[in-house]
Amino acid sequence: MTQRAAEASAPPLLAVIEHAEDEGPGLIGEIAIGFGMRVQRFTAADPLPALDGVAALVVMGGPQSVHEPDRRLRDEVALIHEAVTRGLPVLGVCLGAQLAAAACGAPVRPGDRGPELGLGAVTLTAPGRDDPVFEGCGPTLAVLHWHADTFDLPHGSCRLAHSNAYPNQAFRLGRAYGFQFHVEVDGALLDAWSRHLPLPDDAQAWLRRTDPERRGVLSRWVRQALDAVP
């Protein structure tokens, strides 16, 4: 097989950027069937992934802030901006959503209500209920919160979800989505995060109970991303 034929037969590439050892893709790694996945750690010495050959980009959460004077974060914002400009499917989760908002020209700032932590929910807006990624969800979506910063909506974007404390919980701009919350959490992530978050004793039961709905959101994003592959 020639190199060109091998490249043509390879699955489309999903690039994932991690910012912390305990904030990996979780359920996304299980659900992204049809993609080849490459995970890049924020602290790695390797450069950020070039977008040539990348079919979709996922940017995970982490303890960093968009406002830190870190060249790597600025490079990530530039990378996300390039991906959005190219029309690639993008999913930013928590810090990733803040970086995506910044990449699309929106301010990011500390939330007025302080940290939003633990098990909770977001309420879908009317456009959110109509969005194909949230198709079939009820008026609210069970999520895990772990953030203290928030963002304004990028110009031209659509607000998809909100909570009592944070009005902008999810947005879409073209093929780019930002989720301020976590739906990707699995058992391993929950165990790791339980050392840092005020979780109830029945958190694992919550995880099992909400698993189908949360998986559904991610599955529909993956399907939409695959449909965008040329």
N, C-alpha and C positions, 0 to 999 in steps of 0.2 A: 504494500500500500504506500502510495506517495504521501509526502508530508501534507500536501494540499488536500488529498482525499481523507487523511486522518483528521485534519482540522475540520473538514466538512461534516464528518461523522461524529465528532465529539459533541457532548451536550452543551447547551449554552451555559455561560459562566455567570454564577452569582457571586459577587465579591462582597465579603462581610468584614467590616472594621470593628474590632473589639477595643474597648478602653480599659478593661479590668478583667482579671482572671476569672472572677465569679460573675461576669455579666456577658456570657456567651449567647449564641443565638437560640438556645433552648429548643422550643418546639419548632422554630423555623428550620432547624437542621433536620428534623424528622419529616417536615411537610414539604420541603422544597424538592420533591421528586420531579425529575425532568431537568433539573439544573445540575451542573457540576458546581461544587462550592469551594471557594478559596477564602480562608479566614486570615486576616491580617491583624496582628496585635498592635495596639497603639504604641507600646513601649519598644517594639522591635526596631532594630537598626535599619531594617530594609525600608526602602521608600514606599510611599503609599502606592496602591495599585494604579497603573495606567489604565485608562478606560478603553483603550483599543482592545477589542476582543471581549469586553465585559458586556453582558446582556442586561444586568440589573445590579443595583447597589443597595446594601443594607448597612446602616450605621447604628451600632448599639449604644446602650447607656454607659454611664461611668461616673466617677466622682469629680471629674474635671468641670470647669465652667467655661462657657464661651468667652468670658472676659479675661481669662488667664493670658498673660503675655507669653504664650507658647507658640513657637513657629509651627509646630506640628498641627495644632488646632487650626491655625490660619490656613495651612495647606489643605486640611480637611474641608474647611469651608469653601476654598477654591475648587476642590475636587467635586464637591456636591454641586456647586454652581455649574461646573462644566457638565456634569451628568444631567442636571435639569435642563440646561440649554440644549443638550443633544436630544432630549426627549426620552432618556432612559428611565425605566421604572426605578424609583427610589423609595426606600422605607427608612425613616429615621425614628428611632425608639428612645424616648426620654432625652438624654443628652443629645442623641442623634436627631431628635425632632428640633431641639433648640439650634443645633448646628445647621439643620436644613432651613429653618426659618431665617437664620442669619444669612445663609447662602442665597436666599431669595429676597434679601434686602430688608428684613423685618428686625426691629429692635428686640433684644433679649435682656431680661432684667430679673432681679429677685422678686418673688411673688409677694403681694401685699399681705397675704394671710399666713405667711410662714410656711414651713415644710408641710407637704401633704404625704403621709406615710401610711403604709399598711394596706389591708384589704379594703376594697371600696367599689365604687361604680362611677361611670360617667353616663350622662344623658345625651342621647343622640339628637342633633338638630333635625329639622325637616329635611335639609339637603343630606344630612348624614343617614337618615333612614332610607333615602332614595339612592344612596351611593352603592354601587355593586359590591364593594368590599364588606359593607355592613348589612347586606341583603339578608333578610330572615331574622335579624336581631330584633328584640323588643325595643321599647323606648329607652331602656337602660342596658348597659353592658358591664358585666362584672370584670374588674381589673385589679391590678396591684399598683399602688402609688409609691413612688420613692423619688421625690424631687422637691426643690425649693425655688427654682427659677421658673420663669414663664416667658412667653414671647407674644408679640403682637402678630396679627395675621399678615402674612406677606400680601403685597398688592396683587389683586387678581385672584387670590386664593379663596377657597370655600371652607368655612368653619363647619366641622362635622360633629363635634362633641364638646361638652362642657361639664363642669362640676360646680358645686356650690362655692368652693374656694377659688377655683381657677376657671375663668371663662373660656379660655382657649386650650382645649385638651387634644384636639385633633384637627388637622387641616389637609386639604388636597390642593395642589397646584399642578395642573397638567397630569403627568404620570408620577408626580412626587407626593408622598404621604408623610405626614409627621404625626406620630402618636406620643403624646407626653406620658402616657401610662404604659404599663406592661401587660400584654396578653400572651407573651411568649414563654412565661415562666412555667417550668416543669418541676418535677420533684427534686431534682438535684439543685436547681437554682433556689427553690424555696428553702431547702435545708441550709444552703450557704447564706441566704439573705436573712434567715431567722436570727442570726447573731447580731443583726444591725437594726431590725425593724420590730415594731410592737405588734407581733402577730399573735392571734388567739391560739388556744390549744388545739382547736379543730381546723387549723389552717390546711392540713393535708386533705381533710374531707371537703373543704371549700374548693381546693384545687381539683379534686376528682369531679365534684358536682358541676363546676364551671368549665371543665375541659372541652366538652363538645362545642360550646359557643365560642370559646376563645380560639380553638383550632379552626372553626369555621371562618372566622375573620382572616386568619393567616392563610388558610387554604385558598380563599377567594383572592387575596392579594397575589399569591403565587400564581394562580391560574391567569389572572389579569396580566401579570408580568410575562408569563410564557406566551400569552397571545400577542404580546407586543414584539416578540422576537421575529426579525425578518425571515 
